[in-house]
Amino acid sequence: RRGIKHPMVITLLQLLSLFLAFIIFCVESTYSLSLSSSSSSSNNNNNNNPNNNNNNSIRRMKGVTNIALSVDGFIADKDGSMDWLNNQPQIPGEDFGFKEFLKGVDCMIMGHKTFDTVTGFGEKMWAYGDKPIYVLTRGAASNVEVPEWVPRTVRVTTVKSLQKFWLDLESSHPRFKTVYVDGGRTIQSLLRGGFIDRMTLTRVPILLGEGVPLFTASLGHNVNLKLLDTKSFSNGFIITTYEVVNEI
């Protein structure tokens, strides 16, 4: 009769409808997964991008040193003087790579005793320009004498924990990527904490026999070094640069 379809026709139409619905579901699911994968990949790329702000938060400052010492490992004589270094033969026009080294650092930190020694040489011997410098002391900052000719970029700071100071400096000054560390105790403390990444040591051809050694106490663990460069000069200076293999 007209208006009445055979039951088999109805069943086939229902199956066809279900099949089309299944196809549409699969296509939409595949598209959704594709978008999700692309989004995940994009996020990963952003996280791996060194220019991404979120990634910068996990990058830390790198500490570097550049210090002179006698062949027997002293950075000052028994009186704390460095006259033995200043009296070494010089090479006209040669700064032993210091200016180039200084260009590669964003700021500097040093102990107050090192600061006293450096300023004691006078204004003409000041080699740091207007580089931001933090002079660290465990006592009152007012007890550290700062000559009038010293740039205003020099700040004296009372520090109870050197490692905490480092982390605070890192978080408050994200543009500081490379920090020049000077002074035996300061270098030793930060090296012990795993904050020193590169060391430049200038061996001066002299034996002091006694004095202030670069390392005055245990580092708590062996520190492995990787040789990066060695240069020798006609006045006997030997400058060696090491990468510190931090495994802390």
PLY file of the C-alpha trace (Angstrom):
ply
format ascii 1.0
element vertex 248
property float x
property float y
property float z
element edge 247
property int vertex1
property int vertex2
end_header
0.00 0.00 0.00
1.08 3.64 -0.53
2.57 5.38 2.57
3.76 2.12 4.06
7.45 1.22 3.59
8.76 -2.28 3.83
10.35 -3.05 7.27
13.67 -3.94 5.57
13.81 -0.49 3.96
13.29 1.16 7.33
16.08 -0.93 8.87
18.51 -0.05 6.06
17.75 3.66 6.45
18.35 3.46 10.19
21.68 1.67 9.66
22.70 4.24 7.07
21.87 7.07 9.50
23.88 5.41 12.28
26.82 4.86 9.91
26.79 8.53 8.82
26.61 9.66 12.45
29.61 7.40 13.27
31.62 8.88 10.36
30.87 12.44 11.51
31.88 11.52 15.09
35.20 10.09 13.93
36.00 13.16 11.82
35.20 15.56 14.65
37.22 13.50 17.14
40.25 13.41 14.82
40.06 17.18 14.31
39.78 17.76 18.04
42.82 15.57 18.75
44.76 17.40 16.04
44.02 20.76 17.63
44.96 19.43 21.05
48.25 18.06 19.72
49.05 21.34 17.97
48.30 23.29 21.14
50.50 20.98 23.19
53.31 21.24 20.66
53.02 25.02 20.64
53.20 25.12 24.44
56.26 22.90 24.44
57.96 25.09 21.86
57.22 28.16 23.95
58.62 26.47 27.03
61.78 25.51 25.14
62.18 28.94 23.61
64.96 30.79 25.50
63.20 34.08 24.75
60.02 32.96 26.51
59.47 34.79 29.80
58.30 31.67 31.61
61.48 29.86 30.63
63.63 32.73 31.85
62.34 32.15 35.36
64.15 28.82 35.57
67.44 30.08 34.17
69.94 31.14 36.79
72.75 33.66 36.87
76.19 32.33 36.05
79.10 33.17 38.28
82.56 33.77 36.80
85.89 34.59 38.40
89.08 36.25 37.22
91.75 36.23 39.88
95.54 36.30 40.08
97.54 34.06 42.37
101.11 33.02 42.96
102.43 29.73 41.66
102.01 28.29 45.17
98.36 29.37 45.33
98.32 32.62 47.33
96.22 35.66 46.39
97.90 37.97 48.94
101.05 37.87 51.04
101.15 37.24 54.79
100.32 40.92 55.44
97.35 40.83 53.09
99.22 42.96 50.55
99.21 42.53 46.78
102.31 44.60 46.10
103.98 41.45 44.79
101.45 41.44 41.93
101.75 45.14 41.09
105.54 44.85 40.99
105.49 42.20 38.26
106.89 43.14 34.83
104.18 44.50 32.58
103.73 44.30 28.81
102.98 47.72 27.22
99.40 47.85 25.92
98.53 44.41 27.33
95.67 44.06 29.83
95.70 40.24 29.75
92.15 40.07 28.42
90.56 41.86 31.36
88.62 44.50 29.41
87.12 41.85 27.17
86.28 39.76 30.22
84.58 42.73 31.91
82.42 43.36 28.84
80.93 39.92 29.27
79.61 40.45 32.81
76.49 42.29 33.95
77.50 43.07 37.51
80.12 42.25 40.12
80.16 41.17 43.74
83.15 41.26 46.06
83.93 41.03 49.73
84.63 44.25 51.62
88.29 43.31 52.21
88.83 42.94 48.48
87.08 46.28 47.99
89.38 47.92 50.56
92.41 46.53 48.72
91.18 47.68 45.30
90.29 51.21 46.41
93.61 51.40 48.24
95.35 51.46 44.85
93.66 54.79 44.12
91.30 56.16 41.50
93.73 55.74 38.59
93.85 51.98 39.19
90.04 51.56 39.26
89.38 49.10 36.43
85.62 48.50 36.67
84.14 51.69 35.21
80.50 52.17 36.21
79.71 48.47 36.30
77.14 47.68 39.06
79.15 46.37 42.02
77.88 44.91 45.28
80.33 45.07 48.16
79.36 42.48 50.74
79.96 42.67 54.47
78.66 40.80 57.49
78.89 43.92 59.62
77.23 47.30 59.27
77.45 48.76 55.78
78.41 52.12 57.29
81.65 50.59 58.55
82.93 50.09 54.99
84.79 53.16 53.77
83.80 54.20 50.25
86.03 56.87 48.68
84.26 59.83 47.08
85.64 59.02 43.64
84.02 55.57 43.57
81.08 55.44 41.08
77.56 55.55 42.50
76.91 52.16 40.97
78.87 50.66 43.88
76.62 49.53 46.74
77.67 48.21 50.12
75.31 45.52 51.38
75.10 43.70 54.69
74.79 39.98 54.01
74.09 37.19 56.46
73.73 34.42 53.89
75.73 34.77 50.68
73.67 32.15 48.87
70.41 33.88 49.86
71.83 37.18 48.62
72.64 35.51 45.29
69.14 34.13 44.87
67.56 37.46 45.85
69.77 39.29 43.35
68.78 36.81 40.68
65.06 37.28 41.26
65.19 41.08 41.60
67.47 41.67 38.59
66.46 39.25 35.81
68.72 41.07 33.33
71.78 39.96 35.31
72.94 36.81 33.53
76.67 36.75 34.27
78.15 37.87 37.58
81.83 38.56 38.20
82.77 37.21 41.63
85.95 38.46 43.33
87.58 37.81 46.69
88.85 34.52 48.09
86.13 33.85 50.67
83.35 35.00 48.36
84.55 32.75 45.54
84.98 29.83 47.92
81.51 30.16 49.43
79.74 30.43 46.07
81.83 27.64 44.60
80.80 25.43 47.49
77.15 26.25 46.76
77.45 25.48 43.05
77.04 29.07 41.83
80.39 29.43 40.02
80.34 28.29 36.39
83.66 29.49 35.02
87.02 30.27 36.61
89.86 32.27 35.08
93.09 31.94 37.04
96.20 33.98 36.33
99.34 32.27 37.63
102.02 34.83 38.45
105.64 33.60 38.35
106.43 34.04 42.03
106.52 31.85 45.14
105.30 33.60 48.28
105.79 30.69 50.66
103.02 31.97 52.92
100.08 34.31 52.73
96.36 34.25 51.99
95.46 31.19 49.89
92.64 31.25 47.38
91.04 28.34 49.23
91.18 28.48 53.02
88.72 25.71 53.90
87.10 22.59 52.55
84.70 22.94 49.64
82.70 20.02 51.02
83.15 17.98 47.86
85.46 17.58 44.91
84.93 20.16 42.18
85.62 18.89 38.68
87.01 21.35 36.15
87.06 21.26 32.37
89.91 23.10 30.67
88.65 25.71 28.21
91.71 27.79 27.38
95.32 28.50 28.36
97.41 31.51 27.35
100.98 32.32 28.28
102.65 35.73 28.13
106.24 36.91 27.78
106.31 38.23 31.35
105.61 34.73 32.68
101.87 35.09 33.34
99.83 32.00 32.51
96.06 32.51 32.25
93.94 29.38 32.44
90.16 29.27 32.09
88.10 26.37 33.37
84.46 25.42 33.19
83.19 24.27 36.57
81.36 20.98 36.27
78.61 21.57 38.82
76.94 18.36 39.92
75.16 19.64 43.02
0 1
1 2
2 3
3 4
4 5
5 6
6 7
7 8
8 9
9 10
10 11
11 12
12 13
13 14
14 15
15 16
16 17
17 18
18 19
19 20
20 21
21 22
22 23
23 24
24 25
25 26
26 27
27 28
28 29
29 30
30 31
31 32
32 33
33 34
34 35
35 36
36 37
37 38
38 39
39 40
40 41
41 42
42 43
43 44
44 45
45 46
46 47
47 48
48 49
49 50
50 51
51 52
52 53
53 54
54 55
55 56
56 57
57 58
58 59
59 60
60 61
61 62
62 63
63 64
64 65
65 66
66 67
67 68
68 69
69 70
70 71
71 72
72 73
73 74
74 75
75 76
76 77
77 78
78 79
79 80
80 81
81 82
82 83
83 84
84 85
85 86
86 87
87 88
88 89
89 90
90 91
91 92
92 93
93 94
94 95
95 96
96 97
97 98
98 99
99 100
100 101
101 102
102 103
103 104
104 105
105 106
106 107
107 108
108 109
109 110
110 111
111 112
112 113
113 114
114 115
115 116
116 117
117 118
118 119
119 120
120 121
121 122
122 123
123 124
124 125
125 126
126 127
127 128
128 129
129 130
130 131
131 132
132 133
133 134
134 135
135 136
136 137
137 138
138 139
139 140
140 141
141 142
142 143
143 144
144 145
145 146
146 147
147 148
148 149
149 150
150 151
151 152
152 153
153 154
154 155
155 156
156 157
157 158
158 159
159 160
160 161
161 162
162 163
163 164
164 165
165 166
166 167
167 168
168 169
169 170
170 171
171 172
172 173
173 174
174 175
175 176
176 177
177 178
178 179
179 180
180 181
181 182
182 183
183 184
184 185
185 186
186 187
187 188
188 189
189 190
190 191
191 192
192 193
193 194
194 195
195 196
196 197
197 198
198 199
199 200
200 201
201 202
202 203
203 204
204 205
205 206
206 207
207 208
208 209
209 210
210 211
211 212
212 213
213 214
214 215
215 216
216 217
217 218
218 219
219 220
220 221
221 222
222 223
223 224
224 225
225 226
226 227
227 228
228 229
229 230
230 231
231 232
232 233
233 234
234 235
235 236
236 237
237 238
238 239
239 240
240 241
241 242
242 243
243 244
244 245
245 246
246 247
